[in-house]
Amino acid sequence: QVPVVQSGGGWVQPGGSTRLSCATSGLTFSNYGMSWYRQLPGKERELVALISRSGGLTDYADPVKGRFTVSRDNAQNTGYLQMNALRPEDTAVYYCKVQQSSTMIHYWGQGTQVTVSS
């Protein structure tokens, strides 16, 4: 069973919004920090946002600050990335990652394409 499954994304017009979900199973989600990465064509994967195990701490890469919001629902074992005011340069494959800091055990989602274009 795949422990991390992503959903959401797709094609969005500039200025639009979309939400990515990262559903986990078979692990205690509240024991894992969560982060979102993206990989632009021809470039390395880059960190977009992260959230602590409890959800009390978040941080964002400068290009997405004020536009993206990372959140999580530990009762539902799911994390989210709300993406607003999207720009063409946000076009990328987005990945979620859950990581247990004490053991360094981590799992990646399968990735989901977000295309921002008119």
Wavefront OBJ file of the C-alpha trace (Angstrom):
o trace
v 0.000 0.000 0.000
v 1.342 3.396 -1.010
v 1.569 5.489 2.143
v 1.275 8.884 0.451
v -1.153 9.658 -2.369
v -1.606 13.083 -3.908
v -4.618 14.552 -5.646
v -5.679 17.862 -7.120
v -3.893 20.164 -9.501
v -4.379 20.206 -13.245
v -4.816 23.199 -15.506
v -5.502 26.620 -13.996
v -5.749 30.067 -15.545
v -3.356 32.789 -14.346
v -4.724 34.373 -11.204
v -6.709 31.258 -10.403
v -6.564 28.865 -7.487
v -6.279 25.176 -6.847
v -5.701 22.922 -3.880
v -3.437 19.925 -3.652
v -4.076 17.131 -1.181
v -1.655 14.635 0.287
v -3.427 11.682 1.878
v -1.462 9.265 4.013
v -2.205 5.766 5.212
v -0.466 3.153 7.281
v 1.459 5.673 9.329
v 0.798 7.973 12.257
v 0.497 11.219 10.328
v 0.863 13.407 13.401
v 4.380 12.001 13.887
v 5.506 13.364 10.540
v 6.343 16.831 9.391
v 5.117 17.599 5.911
v 6.594 19.607 3.108
v 5.699 20.460 -0.459
v 8.205 20.645 -3.284
v 7.942 21.454 -6.935
v 10.016 20.596 -9.930
v 10.009 22.923 -12.895
v 10.910 21.544 -16.315
v 14.660 21.048 -16.570
v 15.304 22.108 -12.986
v 15.912 20.458 -9.656
v 13.161 19.887 -7.127
v 12.738 22.905 -4.838
v 11.096 23.379 -1.472
v 7.842 25.329 -1.579
v 6.371 25.079 1.900
v 6.584 23.083 5.079
v 4.447 22.508 8.134
v 5.261 21.042 11.511
v 3.697 17.895 12.929
v 1.074 19.812 14.883
v 0.509 22.376 12.160
v 1.570 25.196 14.443
v 4.625 26.151 12.419
v 4.759 26.854 8.717
v 7.294 28.316 6.345
v 7.314 29.223 2.681
v 9.727 29.854 -0.132
v 9.873 33.515 -1.082
v 8.247 33.088 -4.527
v 5.036 31.721 -3.000
v 4.749 33.726 0.218
v 1.375 35.385 0.536
v -0.113 33.210 -2.227
v 0.212 29.626 -1.012
v -1.008 28.187 2.280
v 0.059 24.842 3.695
v -2.194 23.107 6.204
v -2.949 19.691 7.603
v -5.746 17.742 9.234
v -4.190 15.118 11.470
v -7.572 13.555 12.183
v -7.967 12.905 8.456
v -4.283 12.003 7.932
v -4.154 14.515 5.113
v -2.172 17.605 4.248
v -3.009 20.393 1.835
v -1.427 23.091 -0.254
v -3.820 25.892 -1.184
v -2.454 27.790 -4.153
v -3.905 31.210 -4.978
v -3.016 33.967 -7.430
v -1.266 31.416 -9.598
v 1.261 32.531 -12.182
v 2.614 30.800 -15.270
v 5.948 30.399 -13.492
v 4.201 28.218 -10.894
v 3.775 25.561 -13.572
v 5.521 22.468 -12.244
v 5.083 18.988 -10.869
v 4.296 19.313 -7.178
v 5.315 16.686 -4.634
v 4.438 16.244 -0.999
v 6.847 14.655 1.408
v 6.254 13.431 4.934
v 9.245 12.985 7.175
v 9.825 11.784 10.678
v 12.638 13.964 12.009
v 13.743 11.549 14.715
v 14.361 8.657 12.328
v 14.682 10.455 8.976
v 12.110 8.037 7.573
v 10.334 9.804 4.744
v 7.845 9.129 1.988
v 7.152 11.016 -1.199
v 3.868 11.401 -2.973
v 3.686 10.460 -6.623
v 3.664 14.052 -7.848
v 0.897 16.041 -9.507
v 1.105 18.404 -12.441
v -0.062 21.989 -12.074
v -0.183 23.977 -15.294
v -0.920 27.698 -15.170
v -1.789 28.991 -18.600
v -4.398 30.999 -20.424
l 1 2 3 4 5 6 7 8 9 10 11 12 13 14 15 16 17 18 19 20 21 22 23 24 25 26 27 28 29 30 31 32 33 34 35 36 37 38 39 40 41 42 43 44 45 46 47 48 49 50 51 52 53 54 55 56 57 58 59 60 61 62 63 64 65 66 67 68 69 70 71 72 73 74 75 76 77 78 79 80 81 82 83 84 85 86 87 88 89 90 91 92 93 94 95 96 97 98 99 100 101 102 103 104 105 106 107 108 109 110 111 112 113 114 115 116 117 118
